[in-house]
Amino acid sequence: MIRISQLAASVKPSATIAAGTKARQLKAAGIKVWDFSLGEPDFNTPKHICDAAEKAALGGQTHYTPTSGTAEVKAAICRWYKSYHGYECAPENVIVSNGAKHSIHNALAAIVGPGDEVIIPTPYWVSYSDLVSMTGATPVLVNTTPESGFKMSPAQLKAAITPKTRILMLNSPCNPTGTVYSRAELEALVDTLLANSEAAILSDEIYEQLTYGDAKPTCVATLRPALKDRIITISGASKSYAMTGWRMGWAVAPAAVVKAMDTIQSQETSCPSSVSQAALIAALDGPQECVAEMRKEFAARRELTYKLLDAIPGAKVVKSDGAFYAFFDVSAVFGKSFGGKVVTDSLTYCNTLLEQAYVNLVPGVAFGAEGFVRMSYATNAATIEGGLAKLAEWMASGK
Ligand SMILES: Cc1ncc(COP(=O)(O)O)c(C=O)c1O
């Protein structure tokens, strides 16, 4: 018997990936599943991006690239930040990885270790706390509430800071809540951190091109000049350009941090995929209408989702303006029996719902928010209508 390492045994599997796997198994058995678990656009990657990849592959861009990405892809990322956010960065500040998750892992591994603390507001994206724990550092969770729109206040941040704090993680727009902090709210958090700690900020802005109505994304790095040496900005192509399978994410950080991440990456993966880097250049430099079209579609699905959820007794939605998730409180039905099974928490709620009504949601406990569930509306209107009709029927069956 090969003994499994302490590290592997201590990591929880990603709850969103686990929920997706369960639904796939039911689908393979011929069952129609209303799957709202996965955090990825249902659109295929736009054609001009695929064409660029094909051209690169046929043109011989099939070799290892520099560890942190080609000069061309880094230049494209810098151009994109300048035009989208007015943020000036240089190629030496950029590292491209195999997805934003990989960038976050490398950034954490480059900066923190045992004895260090990383502040994470909850609800948080499933992977944050495990990625922090894998470095040996300690996640310090700050609970936010529906009443504040799931926003951490400067006072809460101040209270969480200790001499061991090394990183504050921010994620706006947020997965799972969709919360978008305003520029002023982020300025207040940044000022609190700068006044009370030497810690860095890791700002995950991967949903920055997916905000709705009047909500605007903020590139936190642009807020204060003092952040220049203290911030790691994370983003990627997965969500905005429907490129989840290409695994293109990046970090923009002080050159010394990029260098440390580069060293780690050189031993992990040698470099990101050469063909995907060519595709990323086409995504960032090419026509942006595809992003606008997908955003418009997500906005319509968001309206539909909220309208239908509002009509379901027992589901209390906290509305938000970004990403493609609805996050709602279902604790009103905890203690009720569904088809002879008593639902006691978000996990038993989701398991019973999937088993009995074939509707797949992700339990809030995975995001540090018991009582809630997450529904991804990155799926077509017919699925949203059909799945929420099923959910409504099942919720009504609770006794
Ligand atoms: C907040 C957040 N950050 C990062 C990622 C990772 O994205 P990637 O596909 O680039 O690894 C996700 C994906 O779900 C996410 O929701």
The ligand as an ORCA input file, in Angstrom:
! r2SCAN-3c Opt
* xyz 0 1
  C     -12.968     33.677     -8.448
  C     -12.257     32.744     -9.354
  N     -10.929     32.856     -9.481
  C     -10.220     32.031    -10.283
  C     -10.860     31.035    -11.003
  C      -9.994     30.116    -11.834
  O     -10.105     30.288    -13.185
  P      -9.168     29.519    -14.215
  O     -10.096     28.743    -15.089
  O      -8.464     30.595    -14.990
  O      -8.209     28.678    -13.448
  C     -12.232     30.865    -10.887
  C     -12.924     29.752    -11.595
  O     -13.987     29.313    -11.250
  C     -12.952     31.751    -10.056
  O     -14.284     31.657     -9.928
*
